[in-house]
Amino acid sequence: TDGPAPPRLGDPLSPTDAEALMAVVGPPELPEAWKQGFFFAGYQPYGLQQVNGGPCGVLAVIQAFVIRALHIRAPSPGALLEVDEHLRQEALLDALAEVLFRNVGDNKKAIVLLPSSSTACVLSGSQLRCLQPALFTSYDQLRHHLGQRPYRDIFLNPSGCGVPLYLFSMVWTRGIEGCRERDFDDPKSGAMIGGHGYCTQELVNLMMFGRAYSNVFDGTKRLGSAKDGWMVLQGAPRRPNIGFLSLFEAYQCIEVGSRYKGPTCPIWVVCAESHYTVLFSADAAVNPQESDKALDLFYFDQLARQSERIRLTVMPKQLPPHLSTGFEDSESMIDRCIRTKWKEASVDWNGSEVIL
């Protein structure tokens, strides 16, 4: 068959490797809720399906990159919203390849950890031992093979372990040392999966930037003093392709910097109460750095079995008169996230039921 050469296969992970990998992931075993592949469901044509609570961070970021691929591949905004099976599968493979190779692998490499069979369940350290690293050295090589067996079956089988295997492959590609010594604020407590089996900011940042940094402000911050020593906290190193908004900012717990609020594509991953979802403009020409113009954003929650298309009309500086800040507890969590970027916006759900 034509196409790029197959990847180079390395030795299977040793027990020590498996333990070190799992230590960076976090818990000794991934929750059963993580056991699924990447697949589309019948709710929205462009929408991936999340089966149980837990892996929403990984799925929302891949969903955002699927939309980015459709911005490039679909001939019009309408065609994006009504995408066909062939185009959406191509966009999904684009997204998986872009995140693993261009972001996590710094556009130099990607390592896919291959199970002994495409149906193998891999959730705990002991199950990681049989995984075999497959090294890809170009984007085109990875993108081609993701569409072929065994890679296609491993990642896309709905009831398989595609999401966990993708997570393990990302950590292995970035490297245990890279995550722990160079990326995490705290090498001891840093992890990809936090309490209750949810994704941490480190994991989201790894997927967005290829760095498992712990923060969302712009650049780096120094804490401490010359006498006691400095601690460097690392945030968004550059403008990403996909943006990020957080309810924690509405609560004034954290600051999301201008880089994450103004990405290169008009697509944002939204974090509200440990759940990650996606807001996007169907029109790729919308300027994502702009915060003062009215615009339409589509909202998609891959866990919500969302059968209707939710279109939000956001009008900055038009806060409804009954609100004083727009961050009141009575307001939708999504509206509050929106107002962290589009200040004092009115948000019209256009007849859809408002998600509180």
N, C-alpha and C positions, 0 to 999 in steps of 0.2 A: 504493500500500500504506500501511496505517496504521503507526504507530510513530514513534519519534523521528526528527528530521531527520538526513540524512547528515552526516558530519563535514566540516569545512572542509579542503580540500586545499591544501598549500603547494607551493612550488617544489621540484623534486628536489634532493637533496644535491649540493653542489659538490664538486670534488676536495678542496678544503681542509676542508670539513665532514667528508667521508668519512675523511680522514686523521686529523683530530682525534678523531673517534668511535672509530676503530680504536686510536688511541694510549691511550685510556682503557680500552678493552676489554683491551688487553695485547699479545698476539702479533700479528704482521703478518697472520696468517691463522688462522682457527679450524681445528682439526684436522677431518679428514673424519668422525671419530667423532661430531661434533656434528650431523651432517646427519640430522635426524629431526624429526617433528612430535610433538604431544601426542596420545597415543592409548592406549586400554585394550587389554590383551591377555587371553588366556583364563586367566591363572594365578589371580588373585583378582578377583572381580567389581568391587571398588572400586579395583583397582590399575593405575596407569599402567605403561607398558612403556619400559624403557631398552634401546636396541639395543646400544650399545658404551660402553666406559668413557669418561668425560669430563664429559658434561653432568649428572652425578648431582645436583649442588647445586641447579640450576634445577628439575630434575624432582622431587627430594625435597620442596622447598618447595611447589611446585604440588600435589604429592600430599597434603601436609599440609593445604593449603587446600581440596582436594577433600573430605577427611575432615571438615573444619570445615563445609563447605557441606552435607555429608550429615548431620551432627549436627542441622542446622536442618531439612533437607528430609525425611529418612527418619523414618517414624513410630515406629521402635523400633531398639534396638541390633542385633537380629537382621536387621531390614530393611536396615540399613546394610551388614552383612557379606554380605548376599545381594542387593545392589542390582541393579536391572534396567537395561537399556541406556538407556532414556529418562532416568531419574533421574540416572544417572552422567554422561551427557552434559551435562545441565543443571548439575550440580555442577562439572564441569570448566570450563564457561563462567563460572560464578560465581567460581571460583578465579582464572582468568585476568583477569577484570575487577577483582576485589578487589585483587589484587597490583598491577596496573598503574595503576589509577585511585586507589583509596583509600590505598594505601601509597606507591608510587613517585611518584604525582602529587599527593600530599597532599590527596586528595579534592577537587581543583580541576580537574585536567585529565589527559588521557592522550594521548600521541602514538604512533600506530602507523605504523611505516615500511613503506610498501607497495612490493612489488617490481612490476616491469612485468608479470609473469604469476605465477600461483600456483605454477607449477612452477620458477620461476627459482631457481637455487642461489646463495646469498649467504653466502660465508664470508670473503672477503678485502676489503681496502680498496677495490680497484678495482671490485669488484662492488657496493659500497655506493653508488656514484655515482648510480645510476638510481633509488634509493629515494625515494619521495614521502611526506612527512609528512602524516598525516591526524589533525587535531586534534579530540578529543572533549572536550566541556565539562561532561558530566554522567555519572554512573555508569550511569544507565538507558540513555543514548544508546549508550555503549560496550557495555554488556551485550547490548542488542538487536542491534547490528550484528555482534557476535562470532558470533551464531548465523546470520548471513546471508552470502551471497557478497559480495565475495571473501574476507572475513576468515575465515570458517569454513574454506574450502579452504586458505588460507595457513597457518593454525596447526594444523589437525587432520589434514592429509594425512600418514599415517605416514612416507612416504619423502620428504616435502618438507623445507623449511628452516624449519619453524615455530619450533623452539627457538632457533636463531640469530636469527631475526627478532624474536622476543619479547625476547631479550637486548638487541639493538640498540635496540628500541623503549623498553625500560626506561631505558637509558643516555640516550637522546635526551630522554625525558620528564623525567628528573631534571636533565639538562643537563650538558654537558661541564664548565663552570665549577663547577657544584654539586658534582659528584663530586670534581673535582681540588682546587679551592680551599677548599671548605667541609667536605668529608667525609673524604677520605683523611688518615691521619696524616702520610704523606709524599707531597706532590703529585708528586714526581718518580717514585717507584717504585710508587705505588698502581696497581692494575689489578683487573679483574674476573676475569681468567683467569690463573692462575699456571703454575708448571712442569707439564709433562706434560699440559697442556690441562684441568686441573681448576679448579673454581670456587674463588675466594678467599672469605675471611670477608667482605670488602667487598661482594661480590655477594650473599651470603646475607643480610647485614644490610640491603642496599638493598631486597631483596624483602620482608623482615620489617617494616622500619620506614620505608622510603622514604629512608633515609640510608645511604650507602656507607661507614659507619664501619668502623674496622679492628679493633675490640675487642669482647669479650663481657662485660666486667665492667659493673656498674651505673654509669650516669652518666659523669662525666669525671674524669680524673686529670691532675695537673700534674707535669711533670718539669722539673728545672733549678733556677734561682735568679734572684733579682732582678737580680743582677750580670750573669749570662751570658744571661739571657732564659729565658722559659718555653716549654715545648712542651706543648700540651694534647692529651691522648689521649682519644678519644671512644669510649664504649661504649654499652650499651643505654640509650636516652633515656627509655624508659617500659616498662611491662609490655606485652609484645607479645601478639597473639592466639595465636601458635604459639611453643612453647618450643624450646630448643636445649640439647643435651648433647654433650660432647666427650671423646673418649679422651685428648686432650692434657691435660685436667684430671686424669684418673687418673694420668698421667705427671708431674703437678705442673708442667707447662710454662705453663699459663694458668689463670686463674680465671674460671669462668662465674658471673655474678652471680645474685642471687635473682630478678631480673626475668625473665631467660631461663629459669631453672629453674621459675618459678611463673607461667606465662602465663595468659591468661584462658580458654583451652580446653585440655582434657587431651590435647594432641597435641604431640609433640616431634620435631624433626629431630635426628638423631644423626650426629655426624661421627666416623668411626673409620678411621684410615689413609687419608686422602684420599677416602674414600667416604661419601656421605651417604644415609641411609635414614630410615625413620619408625617411631616408637613411638606408639601411640595407645590411648586407652580408647574402646571402642565405645559406652560409656554417657556421654553428654554431661554428665550430672549429677555425675560425679566431680569433686571439687575439685582442680584442678591445683596449688594452692599447698600442699596437704597433703603431707607427706613421711613421716608416721609410720604411716599406715594401710595394711593389705594391699590390693592391687588387682590386677586383671588388665589386662595391656597386650598389644595385638596388635603384632607386628613385621612390617614389610613392606619388602623390598628389591626395588626396581623393576628391578634388573639381574639378579636371581638366578633368574629363571624359577621362581618359588616356587609350586609346585602345591599344597602343603598350607598350611592356615591355621595360623600359628604364634601360639599364645597363651602368654604368660608370666605366671606368678603371682609377684608381687613381695611379699615379706614383710620389711619393714624391721626392723632390730635383731634379726635371727635368722640371723646369719652362721654357715654350717656350721662345725663344730668343727675341721675339718682346715685351715681358712684362718685367717691371722692378721690380714690387712687387707682381703681381698676384691679387691685390685688385683694379685694375683700373676699372672705371665706365663702360668701354666697356665689361668687363667680366661678365659672368652669375652670378647671385646672389648665385646660388647653388655652383658654382666653388669657389666663394669667401668664402662661409661658410666652404667648404671642406678644404680650405687652412689655416683656423684658427687652424686646428688639424694636417693635413698632409702638412707640410711646403713646400712652393714653388713647389707644385705638378703640373704636367700636368694632365688634366682631359680629357679623350677621351670619347665622348658620343656614340661612336660605331655606327654612322649612324643615331641615333635619332636626331630630331631637338633640338638644344640647347635652353633651357628655360632661357631667359634673366632676 
